[in-house]
Amino acid sequence: MSSPTARWPDTVRCVDPVRNPYAPGAGQRPPELAGRGRELDVFDIVLERIARGRPERSLMLTGLRGVGKTVLLNTLRSQAINRLWGSGKIEARPDQSLRRPVAAALHMAVRELAPRHRAPDRIDAFLGVLKAFAMRAAPTGRGGAAPKLRDRWQPGIDVPASSGRADSGDIEIDLVELLTDAAAVASDVGTGVAIFIDEMQDLGPEDVSALCAACHELSQIGAPLIVVGAGLPHLPAVLSAAKSYSERLFRYQRIDRLDRIAADQALCAPAEREEVEYEPKALDLLYEKSGGYPYFVQAYGKATWDHAPRSPITAADVRVAAPEAEAELAVGFFGSRFERATPAEREYMRAMATLSLVEAEAGGTIRDDMDAAVPTAEIARALGRKPASLSPARDALIKKGLIYSGERGTVAFTVPHFGRYLRTQPA
């Protein structure tokens, strides 16, 4: 490909900021979805097997913040839609029951299937069950509290609520019955239903248990309905705590940072479409700065593009742009999370940041972007406190999604490079 510098005079900016292709946004699809071909191929096989009546497991995507789980979840949903599946997506929240959002997701999925169904009465019958499920709040909320008003939501369904199906008030019983009926509707039109759940680790214990039970039942009868969840690295432990058989119930896929080839593709493919190139040393430095994490690849790529005067983009352009990318990450990606923590929680995380670097060095990896898991006993020792006294801070940080416990007795940051960020902040 010829260089754009041969077309325009030096007085014209060859790398136009208006044409900047990179997209560092939460859940925003990058211009080039690099390094996820295997996951897309696996899901295609899952959809095809279910369409042929073959048994298949639901899918769970796990990984740190910034690795593109939400983007991948949305892309998998597009694959399901392209195969004419009914689909719905929800985002779990720690303070919200699963009942309302799953009802809304299934309502959307069945609306997609309804035009192809030959029996409108069958659709209406399911909508009656769905309405009964959505309106049936549990007798008491978590911890014995009265159910919140938003959990008594009434959907916009123009059929009367049915009785005796998915309306017992027991979420486990009701969800099994509801998803079984939804799968039957999909089977009538020769397709399936896929429910996509983001931030799945935030579901309450009762909801996780109910979802596992429903997936177990559906897999046993070969029903054409799957759940595709995405969550932090400890999601498998959350599922296992709810149902011991969850380890065999789901197909787990860990979504990690991009390797060098995929990271270069994420940068170069959209640039080539704009007739812009990178020097090899610029790509070397961009990978070093981003660590291959997709969100950081986009952030550094966008800042570098805006600062580069012409093609090819050089390592010097990357060095000039890097402080701007880092400043933006410090505010929008790291700082916003740090501000959510209380002083005691910040103290806990600062100790983690210091110890994680020590742990990385002890393991022979002296890279500042490697935030290793840290034993909780070491954190207590570093702070001169008893481990039990730090449990509230640790539990609050886990609930806020800032740290996770992948193994008993250890914690790690959910956000890549967060330890490095904390080590630059004044105490």
N, C-alpha and C positions, 0 to 999 in steps of 0.2 A: 504494500500500500504506500502511495506517495505521501510525503510529509506535507501538511497544510502550509508549512513555512514557504513552500515553493509557489503557493497561490496568492498569498496576501503579503503586502509590504510590511516591513518591521514596525511601522507606525500603527498598524492595526493589531488589536489584541486577538491572537489566534485561539486561545483557550477562553471561550466566552462564558462568563458566569451564568448568563441566562440559560445556556444549554447544559448546565451542570447536571449530570444524570444520576448522581448519588442521592440516596434517601435514608438518612439516619433518623428514623422515627420509630416509635413504639408500635410494633406489629405491622409496620409499613413494608410492603413487599419491595425488595431491592430490584434494581433494573435487571440484574442477572442472578437467578437463584442457583448459585454454584454449590457444588459439594453435597447435594441432597438427592442425587439420582437414585441411590440405593433405596432410600425411604419411599420415594415415589413409586419405584418398581414393586416394592414389597406390597404397598397398598393396592396397586393395580391387581396383583395376584389375589389379595384378600377379597376384593370386590368380585373378581371373576369366579373365584371358588364358591363364594356364597351364592352368586347368581346361578351356579350349576348345582346347588343343593349340597355342597361339600361342607363339612364342619370347619369352622375357623374361629380363632380367638379375637376378642376385641384388642385394641392397640393402645399402648401407653407410651408417650414421648416424655423423656425426662432430660433435664439439663439445667445449667446455670442461667441466670438472667443474661440477655444479650446474645444468645446463641441462635435465635431465630425460631423458637418453638411455636410462637403464635403465627408467624408467617407460614411455617410449614403446615400447621393445623389448618389454616385458611386454604392453602394449596390443596391439601388432601380433600377438603370439603368440595373444592372445585372439581376434583376428579370424580367424586361421588355424583355431583350434579350433572356432569357431562355424561354419566352413565344412566341418567334419568332416575337416580335414587331420590327419595325424600330425605331432606336434611335439615338440621337445626343446630344452632350453636349457642352455648351459654358460657358465661364467665362466673366461676364460683366465687362466693364471698364468705368470709368467716362468720358474718352475723346474719346470714340469710339461709332459710331452709331451701332444700333442693326442689320442693314441691312446685313453687311458682315458676321458676325459670325452666324446669324440664317440661312443664305443661306448655309454656310458650313455644319452646323448641319443637315439641311434637305437633303442636297446632300448625306451625309453619311447614313441617315436613309433610303432614297429611294434606295440607292445602296444595302442595306441589304434586301430590299423587292423585288428588280428587278428579281432575279433568280427564284422566285416563281410566277411571274406574267405571264399570258398567252399571253399578248398583248404587245410586245416590243414597238409598236407605241405609246401606252398609256404612257409608261415610258418616251419615247422621248418627247412627248408633254409636260409632266410635267417638264422635264429638260429644255425645251425651256422657259417655264414660270419662272422657277427658275433662269435661266441665265439672263433673262430680269430684274427680281427683283434685282439680285445682282449688275447688271451694272447700274441700274438707281439711280444715286446719286441725292439727293435733290437739288433743284436749288440753295439753299444757306445753309450754315452750321448754327449751333446754334448762335444766336446773330447776324445773317445777314452776317457772314463771309463766304468766299468761301469754298466749301467742301474740306476736306483734301484728299490728294492723296490716302491714304489707304482706304477711303470710296468709291473710284472709282475702287475698285478691280474687276478683271474679273476672274471668276471661271474657272477651267479646265473642261469644259463641251463641248463635241464634237458634239453638235447639235446647230443649229442657234437659236438665241434668238427670242422668239415669240413677238407678238405685240398686245397690247390692253388688256393685263391681267397682273396684279401685277406690272405695270410699269408706274403708273401715277406720281410717285415722292412723293405722299402723303403716308407716311409710314403706316398710319392707314388703308387706303383703300387697299394698296398693301399687307399688312400682312394678312388681313382678306382673301383676294383672294388666296394668296399663301398657307396658312394653310388649307383652305377649299379644295384646289386641292390636297394637300398632303394627307389629310384624305381620299379623294376619292380613291386615289391609294391604300392606306392601306385597305380600305373597299373591293376593288376588290379581294384581296388575303385573306380576312377573318381575318384580324388582325388590329393592330393600330400603331400609331406613338406617341412617347413620346420625348419631348424636355426638356432637363435638363439644368437649368440656375443657375450657382453658382454666389455668390456675387451680387444678383439681385438688391439690394438697390442702386447699382452704375449705373443702367440704367438712361438715361436722361428722363425728363418728357414726351417728345413726344413719346419715345419708350415705356415707361410704359403705357401710354394711349393707344397706338396702340396694345400692347399685351393684355391689359384688354379687349379692343373691340373685338379682335380676339377670345379670350377665350369665351366671351359672345356669339358671333355668333355661335361658334362651339357647345357650350352647348345647344343652342336653337334648332339646327338642329340634335343633337345627333350624331355628327361626331366623329369617333374614333381617336381623337388626344387630348392629354393632355400636359400641361406644368407643370413641377415640378421645383419649384424655391427654392433656399436656400439663406438666407440673415440674416442680423443683426436684433435685436429685433424691430427696427423701420420700418421694411419692410412693415407691414400692413398699417402704416401711409402713407408711400410712395405710395402704391397702392390706398389707399382711396383718397389721394389728386388728383390722376389722374382721377379716376372714382368713383363716390359715391357708385355705386353698387358693387364695388370690395369686400366689406365686406361680401356679400352674394355669390359672384362669386367663391371664393376659399375656400378650406378646409385648415385651418391653424393648424399647429402642432408645438408647442414650444418644442425645443430640449434643455433639461437642463442637469445639472450634474447628475452623477450616484448616486443612493442610495447605502447604505452600501453593500447590498447583491450583486448588480451588480458590484460594484467596486472590491469586493473580488473575484468575478468570473473572472473579467478581469485580475486579478493578478494570481489567483490560477490555473485556467484551463490550460493556457500555461505552467505553472511551473510543473504541474502534468505530462504533456506529456514529460517533461524532467526529470521526477522522482525527483523533488525537492518540498519541502513543506515549508510552512510558519508557524511560531508560531502565536497564536492568538494575542499576544501583538504587534507583528510586523505588522499585518494587521490593528490593531487599530491605530498605529502611522502613517502608510502609508495613511490611510484615512484622518487623521487629517492634514497631510502635504499637500496632494493633493486636499482636499476639494471635492473629487469625480469628478473633471473635467477630462474627458478622456485623454486629452493631458498630464496633470500633473501626472495622474496615470501611464502612460507609462514612463514619464521622471523619476519619483522617482523609479518605478519598475526597470528600466534599470540600474540606478546608484546603487541601492541596490544589484541587482544581481551581478554586477561587483565587489562589495566589499565583498560580503559574502563568507567566506572560505568554508562553508559546509552547508548541509541541516540538520535540518530545519533552515531557515533564521530567525534571531532573531530581536527583537527591537533594540538591540545594533548595529546590522548591518545597520539598517535603520538610526540610529543617526549618524553613521560614514559616510554614503553615502549621507545624506541629503544636506550637504554644496556643494557637487559637483553638484547635481541636480539643486540646487538653483543658483549656479554660471552659469550653462549652460542656464537655463531659463532667467537669468538676461541679458545674452548677446544675445541669439538667439530669445527669445520670447518677452521679455520686452524691452531690450536695442535697438533692431533694430527699434522698433516703436517709442521709445522716441527720437531717433536721427533724425527722420523725422520731428519733431516739431521745430518751430522757438522759439527763446527765449520768445516771448510774449505768444505763445501757451503753452510752458512749465510752465510759471508762472500761467497760467489759470488752467492747470492740477494739479499743486502743491496745489493750493487753493482747487480744487475739492477733492484731496486726503485727505487733512486735514479735510474738512467739511464732507466728506462721512463717516469718522470714527466717527465724532461727531453725525451725523444723525443716524448711526447704534446704538450707545450707547443710544441715546434718545429713540430709538424704543425698548429698552430693550434687544438688541442683541449686546453684547460686544465681537464680534468675529472679528478678524483683517482681515479675508478674505471676509467680507461682505461689499462691496463697494456700499453704498446706493446711490440712485438718490439724486442729490443736486439741490436746487432751484438756478436759475441763479441770482436772486436778492441777495442771500446770498454770492455768489462768488464775485459779484461787491462790496458788503459791506466789505468783507474781504480784498479785494485789494484796497479799498478806491477809487473806480472808478465808473463812471456812467455806468449803464447796456448797453447803446447804444454804448459806446466806446469799449466794449468787444465783440460786435457782430462779428467783422471780425475774431477774434481768435476763437470764438466758431464755426462759420460757417466753417472755415478752418479745424478745428479738426473733425467736422462731415464729411466733404468731404474726409478727409484722413482716415476715418474709425476708429478713436481713441476714440471718444465719440458718443453718440446718445441721441436723445431726445424722450423718450418714452411717456412723457406727456408734455403738454404745460407748459413752464416756468421751466422745470427741465432738467438736463443732467446727464448721467451716463457713466462709462467707458464701452467700448465694450469688453475689455480684462479682464477676471477674475483675481483678485489679483493685478491688476495694481496699485490701490491706495496704497496697502501695499508696492509694489516695490518703488513707488515714495517717500513714507515716509522714505525710507532708503537711498535715494540719497541726497548728499550735495546740498545745494541751490546754 
